[in-house]
Amino acid sequence: MRQTKTPRYQGRVSSWKDEQGFGFIAQNGGGPSVFFHIKAFTERGIRPAPGDLVTYELHVNDKGQPRAERVAFVRDRTAPARESSASRSGSPLIAFGFFAMLGIAVLLGKLPALALGLYTGASLVAFIAYGLDKSAARNGRWRTKESTLHMLALVGGWPGALLAQRVYRHKSKKREFQVVFWATVLLNCGVLGWAMLPASVRNPALAIIG
């Protein structure tokens, strides 16, 4: 008996929520938008974006709503993916450059070695926290509060948070979050810069007494 091949349809991604891992496809020829989940993609490691042309198998869930399965990109996403990766390369440079500056400051005696350890530890905790929150968002589990993520950045974990935002593609497109995040970065760097100043500059009274 000949097996019937499941027909495939074509459409464009009309919306995509990267943090939640799902979106909708506008069908070619009209009709209701089709829900799809990131797990429905046949290709792994490449994230969809609005406007992407895809093909898919059309299924129906228990409620009679259309759902796309075995979703595949029509065009080659390799080049755009490399371009996207290149555009995000500045974030690792900022993080690693900051740690290089910390190392130099420690060698010159401007900062205690403990400062380098504190930033490293806080960055590691922040990186893990972002990864867990991304996983929770995809699987519908309890989320980490944004205030917690901002606090980790404020106490010195912002380099790790910056790397995590790019590696996990998490919170990097949420404008309100980014405004507060960069405010914590500036505040943390301001306090660090003040700590690196000579004692006479930080406390003018000491210069007068001296």
C-alpha positions as a LaTeX table, in Angstrom:
\begin{tabular}{lrrr}
\hline
Residue & $x$ (\AA) & $y$ (\AA) & $z$ (\AA) \\
\hline
Met1 & 0.00 & 0.00 & 0.00 \\
Arg2 & 1.44 & 3.34 & $-1.06$ \\
Gln3 & 1.93 & 5.81 & 1.78 \\
Thr4 & 0.33 & 9.23 & 1.28 \\
Lys5 & 2.83 & 12.06 & 1.48 \\
Thr6 & 1.87 & 14.89 & 3.83 \\
Pro7 & 1.41 & 18.10 & 1.78 \\
Arg8 & 3.57 & 21.09 & 2.55 \\
Tyr9 & 2.48 & 24.72 & 2.54 \\
Gln10 & 4.35 & 27.99 & 2.23 \\
Gly11 & 4.07 & 31.24 & 4.16 \\
Arg12 & 5.96 & 33.99 & 5.95 \\
Val13 & 6.69 & 34.41 & 9.62 \\
Ser14 & 4.37 & 37.26 & 10.60 \\
Ser15 & 5.43 & 37.48 & 14.25 \\
Trp16 & 8.01 & 35.86 & 16.48 \\
Lys17 & 8.53 & 36.00 & 20.25 \\
Asp18 & 12.09 & 34.86 & 20.69 \\
Glu19 & 12.01 & 34.76 & 24.51 \\
Gln20 & 8.94 & 32.49 & 24.51 \\
Gly21 & 10.07 & 30.47 & 21.50 \\
Phe22 & 6.92 & 30.69 & 19.38 \\
Gly23 & 5.31 & 32.75 & 16.65 \\
Phe24 & 2.81 & 32.78 & 13.79 \\
Ile25 & 2.99 & 32.17 & 10.05 \\
Ala26 & 0.87 & 34.09 & 7.54 \\
Gln27 & $-0.28$ & 31.55 & 4.96 \\
Asn28 & 0.26 & 32.25 & 1.27 \\
Gly29 & $-3.13$ & 32.72 & $-0.28$ \\
Gly30 & $-4.75$ & 33.95 & 2.92 \\
Gly31 & $-6.42$ & 32.21 & 5.80 \\
Pro32 & $-5.86$ & 32.28 & 9.57 \\
Ser33 & $-2.33$ & 32.67 & 10.91 \\
Val34 & $-0.69$ & 29.39 & 11.84 \\
Phe35 & 0.93 & 28.93 & 15.24 \\
Phe36 & 4.40 & 27.34 & 15.38 \\
His37 & 6.95 & 26.56 & 18.09 \\
Ile38 & 10.73 & 26.63 & 17.81 \\
Lys39 & 10.74 & 22.84 & 18.33 \\
Ala40 & 8.80 & 22.47 & 15.07 \\
Phe41 & 11.83 & 23.56 & 13.01 \\
Thr42 & 13.77 & 20.90 & 11.16 \\
Glu43 & 16.93 & 23.04 & 11.38 \\
Arg44 & 18.57 & 23.58 & 14.75 \\
Gly45 & 20.65 & 26.53 & 15.86 \\
Ile46 & 19.05 & 29.13 & 13.54 \\
Arg47 & 16.34 & 31.36 & 15.00 \\
Pro48 & 13.43 & 32.61 & 12.86 \\
Ala49 & 12.56 & 36.27 & 12.37 \\
Pro50 & 9.54 & 38.16 & 11.02 \\
Gly51 & 9.51 & 38.09 & 7.22 \\
Asp52 & 11.24 & 34.72 & 6.86 \\
Leu53 & 9.81 & 32.56 & 4.08 \\
Val54 & 9.12 & 29.03 & 5.29 \\
Thr55 & 7.43 & 25.78 & 4.30 \\
Tyr56 & 5.57 & 23.60 & 6.77 \\
Glu57 & 3.13 & 20.77 & 7.32 \\
Leu58 & $-0.28$ & 21.90 & 8.48 \\
His59 & $-1.77$ & 20.11 & 11.48 \\
Val60 & $-4.69$ & 20.83 & 13.80 \\
Asn61 & $-4.55$ & 20.77 & 17.59 \\
Asp62 & $-7.22$ & 19.44 & 19.97 \\
Lys63 & $-9.11$ & 22.74 & 19.78 \\
Gly64 & $-9.28$ & 22.69 & 16.00 \\
Gln65 & $-6.67$ & 25.45 & 15.61 \\
Pro66 & $-4.04$ & 25.23 & 12.83 \\
Arg67 & $-0.49$ & 24.45 & 13.89 \\
Ala68 & 2.66 & 24.23 & 11.78 \\
Glu69 & 5.01 & 21.26 & 12.11 \\
Arg70 & 8.26 & 20.33 & 10.38 \\
Val71 & 8.92 & 23.98 & 9.53 \\
Ala72 & 11.84 & 24.70 & 7.20 \\
Phe73 & 13.38 & 27.88 & 5.78 \\
Val74 & 12.96 & 28.35 & 2.05 \\
Arg75 & 16.07 & 30.47 & 1.54 \\
Asp76 & 19.55 & 29.77 & 2.83 \\
Arg77 & 19.85 & 31.38 & 6.25 \\
Thr78 & 23.60 & 30.75 & 6.54 \\
Ala79 & 24.77 & 34.16 & 5.27 \\
Pro80 & 22.28 & 36.24 & 7.28 \\
Ala81 & 23.17 & 34.24 & 10.37 \\
Arg82 & 26.84 & 35.06 & 9.94 \\
Glu83 & 25.99 & 38.72 & 9.44 \\
Ser84 & 23.88 & 38.74 & 12.59 \\
Ser85 & 26.70 & 37.08 & 14.50 \\
Ala86 & 29.17 & 39.68 & 13.26 \\
Ser87 & 26.89 & 42.52 & 14.28 \\
Arg88 & 26.83 & 41.14 & 17.81 \\
Ser89 & 30.61 & 40.68 & 18.05 \\
Gly90 & 30.97 & 44.05 & 19.76 \\
Ser91 & 29.43 & 42.71 & 22.96 \\
Pro92 & 32.13 & 40.07 & 23.63 \\
Leu93 & 34.77 & 42.68 & 22.83 \\
Ile94 & 33.30 & 45.04 & 25.44 \\
Ala95 & 33.17 & 42.29 & 28.07 \\
Phe96 & 36.66 & 40.92 & 27.41 \\
Gly97 & 38.10 & 44.41 & 27.05 \\
Phe98 & 36.67 & 45.33 & 30.44 \\
Phe99 & 38.28 & 42.30 & 32.06 \\
Ala100 & 41.59 & 43.15 & 30.36 \\
Met101 & 41.35 & 46.64 & 31.86 \\
Leu102 & 40.62 & 45.15 & 35.27 \\
Gly103 & 43.67 & 42.90 & 35.00 \\
Ile104 & 45.90 & 45.86 & 34.11 \\
Ala105 & 44.48 & 47.90 & 36.98 \\
Val106 & 45.24 & 45.05 & 39.40 \\
Leu107 & 48.82 & 44.72 & 38.09 \\
Leu108 & 49.36 & 48.46 & 38.47 \\
Gly109 & 48.04 & 48.38 & 42.03 \\
Lys110 & 45.01 & 50.52 & 41.21 \\
Leu111 & 42.63 & 47.78 & 42.35 \\
Pro112 & 42.97 & 44.80 & 44.69 \\
Ala113 & 43.04 & 41.33 & 43.15 \\
Leu114 & 39.77 & 40.67 & 44.96 \\
Ala115 & 38.01 & 43.06 & 42.56 \\
Leu116 & 38.89 & 40.88 & 39.58 \\
Gly117 & 37.60 & 37.83 & 41.42 \\
Leu118 & 34.35 & 39.56 & 42.38 \\
Tyr119 & 33.63 & 40.66 & 38.79 \\
Thr120 & 34.45 & 37.19 & 37.47 \\
Gly121 & 32.19 & 35.48 & 39.99 \\
Ala122 & 29.32 & 37.91 & 39.50 \\
Ser123 & 29.58 & 37.60 & 35.71 \\
Leu124 & 29.49 & 33.82 & 35.92 \\
Val125 & 26.38 & 33.94 & 38.13 \\
Ala126 & 24.71 & 36.43 & 35.77 \\
Phe127 & 25.51 & 34.31 & 32.70 \\
Ile128 & 23.96 & 31.24 & 34.35 \\
Ala129 & 20.92 & 33.24 & 35.52 \\
Tyr130 & 20.21 & 34.44 & 31.97 \\
Gly131 & 20.53 & 30.91 & 30.64 \\
Leu132 & 18.11 & 29.54 & 33.22 \\
Asp133 & 15.63 & 32.35 & 32.55 \\
Lys134 & 15.79 & 31.70 & 28.80 \\
Ser135 & 15.13 & 28.01 & 29.39 \\
Ala136 & 12.25 & 28.84 & 31.73 \\
Ala137 & 10.71 & 31.16 & 29.12 \\
Arg138 & 10.80 & 28.43 & 26.49 \\
Asn139 & 9.32 & 25.76 & 28.72 \\
Gly140 & 6.77 & 27.83 & 30.64 \\
Arg141 & 8.50 & 27.53 & 34.01 \\
Trp142 & 8.93 & 30.09 & 36.79 \\
Arg143 & 10.89 & 33.09 & 35.48 \\
Thr144 & 13.72 & 35.05 & 37.10 \\
Lys145 & 12.65 & 38.58 & 38.01 \\
Glu146 & 14.12 & 41.32 & 35.84 \\
Ser147 & 15.05 & 43.21 & 39.00 \\
Thr148 & 17.25 & 40.25 & 39.98 \\
Leu149 & 19.02 & 40.30 & 36.61 \\
His150 & 19.57 & 44.05 & 36.94 \\
Met151 & 20.92 & 43.64 & 40.48 \\
Leu152 & 23.44 & 41.06 & 39.25 \\
Ala153 & 24.59 & 43.54 & 36.60 \\
Leu154 & 24.80 & 46.36 & 39.13 \\
Val155 & 27.05 & 44.46 & 41.55 \\
Gly156 & 29.53 & 43.63 & 38.78 \\
Gly157 & 27.99 & 40.86 & 36.71 \\
Trp158 & 27.20 & 43.04 & 33.70 \\
Pro159 & 30.02 & 41.64 & 31.49 \\
Gly160 & 28.60 & 38.13 & 31.94 \\
Ala161 & 25.08 & 39.45 & 31.43 \\
Leu162 & 26.15 & 41.16 & 28.21 \\
Leu163 & 27.64 & 37.94 & 26.88 \\
Ala164 & 24.54 & 35.98 & 27.91 \\
Gln165 & 22.23 & 38.41 & 26.11 \\
Arg166 & 24.07 & 37.71 & 22.87 \\
Val167 & 24.71 & 33.98 & 23.34 \\
Tyr168 & 21.13 & 33.20 & 24.39 \\
Arg169 & 19.55 & 36.08 & 22.43 \\
His170 & 17.70 & 36.89 & 25.60 \\
Lys171 & 16.51 & 40.37 & 26.69 \\
Ser172 & 18.64 & 41.94 & 23.96 \\
Lys173 & 15.65 & 43.29 & 21.99 \\
Lys174 & 13.51 & 44.44 & 24.91 \\
Arg175 & 14.00 & 48.21 & 24.91 \\
Glu176 & 12.80 & 48.90 & 28.47 \\
Phe177 & 15.08 & 46.21 & 29.85 \\
Gln178 & 18.07 & 47.50 & 27.87 \\
Val179 & 17.61 & 51.06 & 29.14 \\
Val180 & 17.76 & 49.91 & 32.76 \\
Phe181 & 20.55 & 47.43 & 32.02 \\
Trp182 & 22.87 & 50.06 & 30.54 \\
Ala183 & 22.04 & 52.39 & 33.41 \\
Thr184 & 23.34 & 49.72 & 35.81 \\
Val185 & 26.47 & 49.33 & 33.67 \\
Leu186 & 27.19 & 53.06 & 33.76 \\
Leu187 & 26.56 & 53.22 & 37.50 \\
Asn188 & 28.81 & 50.25 & 38.20 \\
Cys189 & 31.60 & 51.62 & 35.99 \\
Gly190 & 31.25 & 55.03 & 37.63 \\
Val191 & 31.72 & 53.56 & 41.10 \\
Leu192 & 34.67 & 51.49 & 39.86 \\
Gly193 & 36.28 & 54.55 & 38.28 \\
Trp194 & 35.83 & 56.50 & 41.51 \\
Ala195 & 37.46 & 53.66 & 43.47 \\
Met196 & 40.50 & 53.79 & 41.18 \\
Leu197 & 41.12 & 57.49 & 41.86 \\
Pro198 & 43.88 & 58.46 & 44.32 \\
Ala199 & 42.70 & 58.76 & 47.91 \\
Ser200 & 43.43 & 62.50 & 47.89 \\
Val201 & 41.03 & 62.99 & 44.98 \\
Arg202 & 38.32 & 60.81 & 46.48 \\
Asn203 & 38.58 & 62.64 & 49.79 \\
Pro204 & 39.89 & 66.22 & 49.36 \\
Ala205 & 40.04 & 66.59 & 53.14 \\
Leu206 & 42.95 & 64.14 & 53.24 \\
Ala207 & 44.92 & 66.32 & 50.80 \\
Ile208 & 44.37 & 69.40 & 52.97 \\
Ile209 & 45.51 & 67.58 & 56.11 \\
Gly210 & 48.48 & 66.14 & 54.29 \\
\hline
\end{tabular}
